[in-house]
């Protein structure tokens, strides 16, 4: 019983789940990929999530704000992998993540997960 996915599709899924591009899927990355994303894609929930991360209300989410929210939630994402994810956010979104970008990031993740 083989997979119905091609090697290319499997590689794309792996690349999408391997957020920090370490070549491995960490526990945190696995948990993120395992969430029922259909419930997350509701427009109101995306807006609420964005506002939760946008601590200062300026319409931009920074990696610093993400770290603050995650640390306050006592989430299991507080490891070196999470720091790498935040470093990648800093590199890709030097000026922070705007609401439309936030939705696009979630949409891209959903395409592969």
Buried (B, 14 or more C-beta within 10 A) or exposed (E): EEEEEEEEEEEBBEEBBBBBEEEEBBEBBEEBBEEEBEEEEEEEEBEEBBEEBBBEEEEBBBBBBBBEBBEEEEEEBBEEBBBBBBEBBEEEBEEBBBBEBBBEBBEEBEEEE
